[in-house]
């Protein structure tokens, strides 16, 4: 009789398991500093094989930084429901099939970006709360215990958010990049300014003529505020978007071949980037240092480089 009365207390392990997983995730599994050349993967939380599985392929359940720690229970619930397929009614089978397929598609095709997994969060949270509550009812849990479990799930989610913010602070402290100036005391609208104050004038002062083509490293502001010819490029994936579609610049060439390619094929000597974006590829960053000359840099870290005239052209 006593064991029956204490059996429903096992449901307290649900919120306790959530906070235990959060502590393991944020304090042990998540790194605070990127490995050389892996900044893009690090910032997406998939910088190691284990994290690629947790935050990528199974990010709909385990990306605790952005989805919280309650949704992780959706995975065992979906598996249990799949084993009980024959006992489910029609709409339950449909919901199970939809959620399972959505998780597989998002994990397989879009696991690198947490925003895709975020679209399933409301449905998976409802699934967890409903199934946990029905399980407590079947086990004979009192209304006060059921309420306590739900409240604890909310509280450990708040604790998870605090751990996530703490991780962000530790990552910022470990970041070696020095910001040229702090903007915390500036008017709020300055934080949305994504380019030099007067980009055309800034380029003119640096010696870039209106007809000169510029290789632009993932800074759309260039095309938004100027009518100058520009070539869109993203160093993080070595993707140049030209008339023949997407193609690499560095991946299939040596640095000297890149210089020749930029001059002879792209008809440009100028590269517009910023310090933070250039860090996404170590080779691109080194190329700017060894094969280019810095012409200008503003107080927000935007840079303009020109190729050194290595071949006397």
FIVEX-801554 format. One line per field, with one value per residue (C-alpha): residue number from 1; residue in three letters; x, y, z. Coordinates in pm, whole numbers. Last residue first. Layout:
<rs>
n <- [NUM, ...]
res <- [ala, ...]
px <- [X, ...]
py <- [Y, ...]
pz <- [Z, ...]
</rs>
This chain:
<rs>
n <- [313, 312, 311, 310, 309, 308, 307, 306, 305, 304, 303, 302, 301, 300, 299, 298, 297, 296, 295, 294, 293, 292, 291, 290, 289, 288, 287, 286, 285, 284, 283, 282, 281, 280, 279, 278, 277, 276, 275, 274, 273, 272, 271, 270, 269, 268, 267, 266, 265, 264, 263, 262, 261, 260, 259, 258, 257, 256, 255, 254, 253, 252, 251, 250, 249, 248, 247, 246, 245, 244, 243, 242, 241, 240, 239, 238, 237, 236, 235, 234, 233, 232, 231, 230, 229, 228, 227, 226, 225, 224, 223, 222, 221, 220, 219, 218, 217, 216, 215, 214, 213, 212, 211, 210, 209, 208, 207, 206, 205, 204, 203, 202, 201, 200, 199, 198, 197, 196, 195, 194, 193, 192, 191, 190, 189, 188, 187, 186, 185, 184, 183, 182, 181, 180, 179, 178, 177, 176, 175, 174, 173, 172, 171, 170, 169, 168, 167, 166, 165, 164, 163, 162, 161, 160, 159, 158, 157, 156, 155, 154, 153, 152, 151, 150, 149, 148, 147, 146, 145, 144, 143, 142, 141, 140, 139, 138, 137, 136, 135, 134, 133, 132, 131, 130, 129, 128, 127, 126, 125, 124, 123, 122, 121, 120, 119, 118, 117, 116, 115, 114, 113, 112, 111, 110, 109, 108, 107, 106, 105, 104, 103, 102, 101, 100, 99, 98, 97, 96, 95, 94, 93, 92, 91, 90, 89, 88, 87, 86, 85, 84, 83, 82, 81, 80, 79, 78, 77, 76, 75, 74, 73, 72, 71, 70, 69, 68, 67, 66, 65, 64, 63, 62, 61, 60, 59, 58, 57, 56, 55, 54, 53, 52, 51, 50, 49, 48, 47, 46, 45, 44, 43, 42, 41, 40, 39, 38, 37, 36, 35, 34, 33, 32, 31, 30, 29, 28, 27, 26, 25, 24, 23, 22, 21, 20, 19, 18, 17, 16, 15, 14, 13, 12, 11, 10, 9, 8, 7, 6, 5, 4, 3, 2, 1]
res <- [unk, unk, unk, unk, unk, unk, unk, unk, unk, unk, unk, unk, unk, unk, unk, unk, unk, unk, unk, unk, unk, unk, unk, unk, unk, unk, unk, unk, unk, unk, unk, unk, unk, unk, unk, unk, unk, unk, unk, unk, unk, unk, unk, unk, unk, unk, unk, unk, unk, unk, unk, unk, unk, unk, unk, unk, unk, unk, unk, unk, unk, unk, unk, unk, unk, unk, unk, unk, unk, unk, unk, unk, unk, unk, unk, unk, unk, unk, unk, unk, unk, unk, unk, unk, unk, unk, unk, unk, unk, unk, unk, unk, unk, unk, unk, unk, unk, unk, unk, unk, unk, unk, unk, unk, unk, unk, unk, unk, unk, unk, unk, unk, unk, unk, unk, unk, unk, unk, unk, unk, unk, unk, unk, unk, unk, unk, unk, unk, unk, unk, unk, unk, unk, unk, unk, unk, unk, unk, unk, unk, unk, unk, unk, unk, unk, unk, unk, unk, unk, unk, unk, unk, unk, unk, unk, unk, unk, unk, unk, unk, unk, unk, unk, unk, unk, unk, unk, unk, unk, unk, unk, unk, unk, unk, unk, unk, unk, unk, unk, unk, unk, unk, unk, unk, unk, unk, unk, unk, unk, unk, unk, unk, unk, unk, unk, unk, unk, unk, unk, unk, unk, unk, unk, unk, unk, unk, unk, unk, unk, unk, unk, unk, unk, unk, unk, unk, unk, unk, unk, unk, unk, unk, unk, unk, unk, unk, unk, unk, unk, unk, unk, unk, unk, unk, unk, unk, unk, unk, unk, unk, unk, unk, unk, unk, unk, unk, unk, unk, unk, unk, unk, unk, unk, unk, unk, unk, unk, unk, unk, unk, unk, unk, unk, unk, unk, unk, unk, unk, unk, unk, unk, unk, unk, unk, unk, unk, unk, unk, unk, unk, unk, unk, unk, unk, unk, unk, unk, unk, unk, unk, unk, unk, unk, unk, unk, unk, unk, unk, unk, unk, unk, unk, unk, unk, unk, unk, unk, unk, unk, unk, unk, unk, unk]
px <- [5014, 5347, 5281, 5260, 5073, 4951, 4579, 4368, 4194, 3892, 3788, 3475, 3564, 3301, 3544, 3623, 3909, 4082, 4349, 4479, 4729, 4679, 4872, 4993, 4736, 4427, 4534, 4574, 4207, 4095, 4298, 4158, 3797, 3518, 3756, 3697, 3338, 3448, 3711, 3493, 3491, 3542, 3807, 3961, 4179, 3905, 3872, 3711, 3899, 4242, 4286, 4094, 4220, 4584, 4562, 4385, 4660, 4915, 4714, 4693, 4373, 4093, 3942, 4026, 3774, 3487, 3186, 2816, 2638, 2789, 2721, 2884, 2818, 3150, 3127, 3424, 3186, 3286, 3447, 3114, 3133, 2918, 3101, 3037, 2986, 2907, 2546, 2583, 2359, 2197, 2470, 2736, 2489, 2475, 2803, 2890, 3249, 3224, 3479, 3489, 3473, 3609, 3378, 3301, 3677, 3823, 4101, 4034, 3872, 3630, 3540, 3456, 3258, 3048, 3009, 2893, 2851, 3037, 2805, 2561, 2384, 2141, 2335, 2325, 1948, 1990, 2169, 2524, 2618, 2663, 2858, 3205, 3491, 3754, 3628, 3913, 3873, 4011, 3670, 3699, 3508, 3231, 3204, 3182, 2903, 2715, 2747, 2603, 2312, 2242, 2269, 2014, 1783, 1814, 1719, 1405, 1332, 1390, 1118, 866, 919, 892, 552, 431, 557, 404, 66, 60, 159, -120, -375, -283, -95, -282, -46, -300, -332, 46, 74, -196, -3, 327, 161, -8, 298, 537, 309, 231, 605, 657, 387, 519, 885, 832, 913, 1220, 1384, 1412, 1548, 1823, 2027, 2273, 1996, 1836, 1838, 1868, 1746, 1463, 1351, 1375, 1196, 920, 875, 838, 603, 376, 369, 287, 14, -141, -123, -290, -562, -641, -647, -337, -323, -164, 120, 229, 596, 570, 416, 715, 957, 768, 772, 1144, 1211, 962, 1145, 1413, 1142, 1163, 1527, 1500, 1485, 1763, 2065, 1916, 1957, 1854, 1511, 1471, 1850, 1862, 2060, 2224, 2244, 2289, 2437, 2664, 2747, 2886, 3082, 3231, 3176, 2799, 2693, 2612, 2878, 3131, 3052, 3116, 3427, 3588, 3919, 4114, 3898, 3629, 3613, 3346, 3283, 2943, 2955, 3056, 2898, 2619, 2510, 2578, 2403, 2110, 2081, 2057, 1796, 1576, 1624, 1501, 1200, 1109, 1228, 939, 722, 855, 642, 344, 478, 479, 117, 144, 461, 280, 0]
py <- [4464, 4411, 4052, 4106, 4437, 4398, 4345, 4615, 4593, 4773, 4693, 4736, 4708, 4939, 5231, 5232, 5063, 5182, 5086, 4764, 4610, 4263, 3943, 3857, 4003, 3974, 3622, 3534, 3622, 3429, 3130, 3147, 3149, 3279, 3539, 3765, 3816, 3957, 4193, 4340, 4297, 4494, 4351, 4556, 4443, 4357, 4233, 3903, 3695, 3859, 4048, 3822, 3506, 3622, 3700, 3369, 3189, 3346, 3225, 2872, 2772, 2514, 2615, 2985, 3131, 2884, 2884, 2971, 3066, 3126, 3501, 3523, 3428, 3356, 3099, 3014, 2883, 3124, 3356, 3468, 3658, 3905, 4091, 4466, 4740, 5072, 5189, 5234, 5212, 4868, 4695, 4769, 4706, 4343, 4273, 3905, 3964, 4215, 4189, 4541, 4653, 4999, 5232, 5466, 5495, 5337, 5556, 5517, 5861, 5753, 5435, 5628, 5883, 5609, 5428, 5729, 5618, 5293, 4994, 4785, 5055, 4858, 4924, 5297, 5291, 5223, 5551, 5484, 5384, 5014, 5084, 4989, 5077, 4902, 4559, 4326, 3974, 3711, 3557, 3371, 3640, 3631, 3251, 3276, 3531, 3318, 3016, 3218, 3321, 2955, 2860, 3128, 3000, 2647, 2779, 2928, 2589, 2433, 2660, 2571, 2198, 2254, 2418, 2122, 1871, 2067, 2089, 1713, 1661, 1894, 1720, 1384, 1126, 801, 646, 699, 1068, 1110, 953, 1183, 1483, 1364, 1297, 1638, 1833, 1658, 1675, 2041, 2108, 1917, 2117, 2454, 2363, 2239, 2573, 2609, 2315, 2528, 2821, 2603, 2611, 2333, 2076, 2189, 1892, 1581, 1718, 1916, 1625, 1369, 1593, 1672, 1303, 1211, 1501, 1418, 1043, 1096, 1347, 1111, 816, 1022, 1132, 770, 617, 472, 118, -24, 230, 152, 115, 446, 609, 500, 642, 972, 999, 917, 1210, 1457, 1453, 1682, 1949, 2040, 2159, 2485, 2537, 2790, 2685, 2343, 2213, 1862, 1779, 1954, 1961, 1587, 1606, 1934, 2028, 1678, 1499, 1783, 1831, 1478, 1509, 1842, 2208, 2184, 2469, 2708, 2948, 2664, 2548, 2899, 2949, 2620, 2734, 2709, 2553, 2777, 2874, 2824, 2454, 2294, 1939, 1992, 2296, 2373, 2022, 1840, 2110, 2115, 1735, 1745, 2022, 1814, 1494, 1669, 1802, 1446, 1270, 1431, 1184, 907, 1057, 872, 545, 671, 585, 249, 162, 236, 0]
pz <- [-6321, -6152, -6049, -5675, -5694, -5336, -5345, -5185, -4849, -4706, -4352, -4141, -3772, -3627, -3582, -3953, -4135, -4450, -4705, -4551, -4793, -4935, -4996, -4646, -4406, -4626, -4723, -4355, -4291, -4599, -4482, -4132, -4252, -4029, -3886, -4187, -4071, -3734, -3870, -4144, -4522, -4844, -5077, -5361, -5652, -5901, -6253, -6152, -6410, -6454, -6126, -5889, -6058, -6055, -5681, -5615, -5806, -5572, -5273, -5413, -5587, -5566, -5231, -5253, -5498, -5487, -5723, -5707, -6028, -6368, -6358, -6014, -5652, -5484, -5205, -4984, -4713, -4435, -4691, -4834, -5164, -5357, -5634, -5643, -5899, -5729, -5697, -5322, -5013, -5053, -5251, -4990, -4705, -4822, -4637, -4693, -4803, -5087, -5371, -5513, -5876, -5953, -6149, -5857, -5788, -5476, -5335, -4962, -4948, -5222, -5033, -4717, -4918, -5073, -4740, -4541, -4179, -4238, -4242, -4041, -3842, -3625, -3304, -3382, -3328, -2955, -2885, -2772, -2418, -2493, -2811, -2690, -2921, -3130, -3023, -2936, -3072, -2836, -2756, -2424, -2235, -2496, -2471, -2090, -2120, -2374, -2143, -1855, -2076, -2153, -1787, -1702, -1974, -1834, -1489, -1643, -1801, -1459, -1322, -1593, -1542, -1167, -1214, -1420, -1162, -874, -1047, -1097, -734, -615, -837, -680, -883, -943, -1197, -1476, -1389, -1384, -1730, -1862, -1730, -1877, -2215, -2225, -2108, -2347, -2653, -2591, -2578, -2904, -3084, -2963, -3044, -3400, -3567, -3342, -3517, -3830, -3629, -3479, -3802, -3886, -3847, -4170, -4407, -4191, -3860, -4016, -4232, -3951, -3699, -3948, -4032, -3666, -3593, -3887, -3819, -3451, -3533, -3789, -3552, -3282, -3525, -3612, -3265, -3104, -2961, -3274, -3270, -2915, -3013, -3200, -2892, -2685, -2944, -2963, -2582, -2569, -2809, -2662, -2328, -2476, -2517, -2149, -2160, -2351, -2726, -2790, -2586, -2512, -2867, -2758, -2898, -3233, -3249, -3312, -3638, -3544, -3178, -3036, -3340, -3450, -3083, -3062, -3388, -3274, -3372, -3402, -3172, -3457, -3329, -3321, -3675, -3812, -3598, -3699, -3850, -3527, -3251, -3112, -2746, -2482, -2547, -2472, -2333, -1970, -1805, -2050, -2147, -1820, -1616, -1859, -1848, -1468, -1493, -1722, -1522, -1208, -1402, -1511, -1193, -1007, -1199, -972, -696, -848, -696, -336, -262, -434, -242, 86, 0]
</rs>
